[in-house]
Amino acid sequence: MDENLVVPDAELLTPGHLGCQGCGAALAMRYVLKALGEKTIVVLPACCFSIIAGPFPYSALKIPLLHTAFETAAVTASGVRAGLDCQGDSETTVLAWAGDGGTFDIGLQALSGTAERNDNILYICYDNEAYMNTGVQRSSATPWGAWTTTTPHAKRKFKKDIMLIMAAHRIPYAATASVAYPEDLIAKVKTAKKTKGTRFIHLLAPCPPGWKISSEQTIKFARLAVQTRIFPLYEVEDGTRYRFHDISEPASVEEYLKAQGRFKNLSEEDFELIQEQVEERWAYLIGLAAMTGAGNG
Amino acid sequence: MIVTTEETREVITGNHAVSHGARLARAQVISAYPITPQTQVVELLSSFCEDGSLDAKFIQVESEHSAMAALVGASSVGARCFTATSAHGLALMHEMLHWAAGARLPIVMANINRAMGAPWSVWTDQNDSLSQRDTGWMQIYCESNQEVLDTVIQAYKTAERVALPAMLVLDAFVLSHTAEPVEIPSQEAVDDFLPPYEPDLRLSTEDPHSFSGLATPDTYMEFRYGIQKSMERALEEFQRVDDEFYEAFGRRYGLIEQYRTDGAELLLVTSSTITSTARVVIDELRDSGRHVGLLKIRLFRPFPGELLRSLVANAKKLAVIDRNIGFGVGGIFAQEIRAALYNHIQIPVFGFVAGLGGRDVRPSLIREVIEYAETHEEPEDLIWKGVKL
């Protein structure tokens, strides 16, 4: 049996965590730690997980956890790596675990530095598409059309393409993943674990209060995001070799958008515009993959 | 070429004295970003790492903020860490300085004192390091290149004993780029003096814990109490380390140095390289029968208030020269000194601000300072010297 199809039983995130009901980030951490195992150190900047992991002296994680400042996840992880290496520990995985604000916005400079040096860490951005921990303010990961407390009608800027930015650093491994596809997520984390250098996973993690969806709908929308190609699943090796988990008949974006409270201010024209953007972006990605010499997986 | 591990005497700059100090202390992880006038520190350390003179990981980061963040990570898993910066680099690090101290990480850093912009300046004054006064870092102000090298080694020993970070400070160009003869100790002697870093707690998969997680109002204050208690302990430890250093290497600097203070009625108080110029003036005035002496404040954090009180007990006046300005108040060392004395000793403290942005502080200016304090009875909080009006 393919070892990638086996989901380990061990739970390294305990039920006592402080995530909201239906929290995509907590689910994501649970799966990721199953894939990485106990020989893992987590570096955590300011983000929802600073709270979810529990206050001093508690910890909801059964592995070591280093809290650090907002913009420093990647480089603090680089430092942990260097500190372990100089003591002869090359086995432990160093995981930087940051939200979209800490990755797309305030932590981008340090992340770029780490990627340019190709420091041997795994960086996972759990993307809930806004500053959720501070009460739903827009980030550069917030999609076009979404309500947030700082885009009271709807955001009229497009989501930053973090994957292409990371791929442009030619890091050995970058992938998107979704909590709706746990086997795929775990397989990608295992691939990342085996790879040396800077590895990046962009993980879509819905936030029920921030997306204005009910807590049992996390998986539904995480899946629809993939099925509509709003959040396509793919991998990029060395910034050039693309591999897609293609959806043969993509769903229309309307189904995804209409049922979420955060998109309630959008019009039919807005839905059409978003549909066009999604198709354009997909064509661009496919074209990019063809140009750099890769095929579908 | 691998540098010798034997004791040598060489003519080196202050910046290279820093690099040799970090090499001899066997820093394991170095992370730094270039800034004038610090660059030679990291250039030489890069060479040491490249040629095998130093077995360290050098993380070449994209900013000073990241330099300190990287060291927070490396120090948390138990590595001995070093960086160097200056002025705007130090200011950019500010958030992580709090983090390093709060996390109780004994990182050592050299800061080359450079004036802050705007307007741009690359020359020396102390506002960069003094702006970091309340971050929980120890601060040691150095006067000579020998003191710089020795202080790197002393700083590690003290920092690791009290689990707090330490910053040694030296003047831009006046020390950083000026070559002086320096005794470079042997690796063996430094190894004997400074044992490997063995923290009580470290981030490890063998014994998993969460570090620096959210502290509620019910727990936060005790962390701050702990830092203050360790700062108080650091006063004693720093003195002890200086004594141990003397036994091992025959050199000592004290927390506050007294220079020709016997029977002095007026004590001039200085720090850093202004002290060297002041020594010449004090010699001259002493030899002509004037009752003046000199105190050099070396350790600024923790502030050696009790020691200061014992050293000024017989003086009639103090004249403090500050190469810095706390806007809206006056010289920062003068404020600290007044605060240390106020509840205990009533003695006039004249506060002089001079030499900002690298303006020369010459013997003539120091003579004027002394003359002023000698001939005035009422102390003044802020007297500008050498400003063109």
Contacts between the chains, C-beta under 8 A, distances in Angstrom:
chain1	res1	chain2	res2	distance
A	38	B	205	6.2
A	38	B	208	8.0
A	39	B	205	5.2
A	40	B	205	7.0
A	41	B	77	7.5
A	41	B	203	6.1
A	41	B	205	6.6
A	43	B	73	6.6
A	50	B	213	7.4
A	50	B	214	6.4
A	51	B	214	6.7
A	53	B	210	6.5
A	53	B	213	6.4
A	54	B	210	7.4
A	54	B	213	6.8
A	54	B	214	7.8
A	55	B	213	6.1
A	55	B	214	4.1
A	55	B	215	7.0
A	55	B	216	5.6
A	55	B	219	7.9
A	56	B	210	7.4
A	56	B	213	4.8
A	56	B	214	6.2
A	56	B	215	4.8
A	56	B	216	7.6
A	56	B	219	5.5
A	57	B	219	7.5
A	58	B	210	7.7
A	58	B	213	7.8
A	59	B	208	7.9
A	59	B	209	7.1
A	59	B	210	3.7
A	59	B	213	6.8
A	61	B	208	7.6
A	61	B	210	6.9
A	62	B	208	6.3
A	63	B	205	6.5
A	63	B	208	5.1
A	64	B	203	4.8
A	64	B	204	6.2
A	64	B	205	6.0
A	64	B	208	4.4
A	64	B	209	6.1
A	64	B	210	7.4
A	64	B	211	7.6
A	65	B	208	7.7
A	65	B	209	7.6
A	65	B	210	4.1
A	65	B	211	6.9
A	65	B	213	7.1
A	66	B	73	6.8
A	66	B	76	5.4
A	66	B	203	5.5
A	66	B	211	5.1
A	66	B	212	6.9
A	67	B	210	7.2
A	67	B	211	6.5
A	67	B	212	4.1
A	67	B	213	5.2
A	67	B	214	7.9
A	68	B	69	6.5
A	68	B	72	6.2
A	68	B	73	7.2
A	68	B	99	6.8
A	68	B	212	7.3
A	69	B	69	6.6
A	69	B	95	5.6
A	69	B	96	6.3
A	69	B	99	5.6
A	71	B	65	7.0
A	71	B	69	8.0
A	72	B	65	7.2
A	72	B	66	6.8
A	72	B	69	3.6
A	72	B	72	7.6
A	72	B	96	7.2
A	75	B	59	7.8
A	75	B	61	6.2
A	75	B	66	4.2
A	75	B	69	4.7
A	75	B	70	5.0
A	75	B	73	7.4
A	76	B	69	4.8
A	76	B	70	6.8
A	76	B	72	5.8
A	76	B	73	4.0
A	77	B	73	6.3
A	78	B	59	5.8
A	78	B	61	8.0
A	78	B	70	5.4
A	78	B	73	6.7
A	79	B	29	6.7
A	79	B	31	6.8
A	79	B	59	6.7
A	79	B	69	6.7
A	79	B	70	3.6
A	79	B	71	5.9
A	79	B	72	6.4
A	79	B	73	2.7
A	79	B	74	4.0
A	79	B	75	7.7
A	79	B	76	7.9
A	80	B	73	4.0
A	80	B	74	6.7
A	80	B	76	6.6
A	80	B	77	5.6
A	80	B	203	7.1
A	81	B	73	7.7
A	82	B	29	4.7
A	82	B	31	7.8
A	82	B	57	4.0
A	82	B	59	5.7
A	82	B	70	7.0
A	82	B	73	7.6
A	82	B	74	5.1
A	82	B	79	7.1
A	83	B	28	7.4
A	83	B	29	5.7
A	83	B	73	6.4
A	83	B	74	3.5
A	83	B	75	7.0
A	83	B	76	7.1
A	83	B	77	3.8
A	83	B	78	6.6
A	83	B	79	3.8
A	83	B	81	7.9
A	84	B	77	5.5
A	85	B	57	6.2
A	86	B	28	4.5
A	86	B	29	6.2
A	86	B	55	7.7
A	86	B	56	7.1
A	86	B	57	5.3
A	86	B	74	7.9
A	86	B	79	5.5
A	87	B	28	7.9
A	87	B	77	7.2
A	87	B	78	6.7
A	87	B	79	6.9
A	92	B	205	5.6
A	109	B	62	6.0
A	109	B	63	6.5
A	109	B	66	7.5
A	110	B	61	7.9
A	110	B	62	7.0
A	110	B	63	7.5
A	110	B	65	7.6
A	110	B	66	4.9
A	110	B	69	6.8
A	112	B	62	6.8
A	113	B	61	5.6
A	113	B	62	3.5
A	113	B	63	7.5
A	113	B	66	5.8
A	116	B	62	7.5
A	117	B	59	7.3
A	117	B	60	6.9
A	119	B	59	7.6
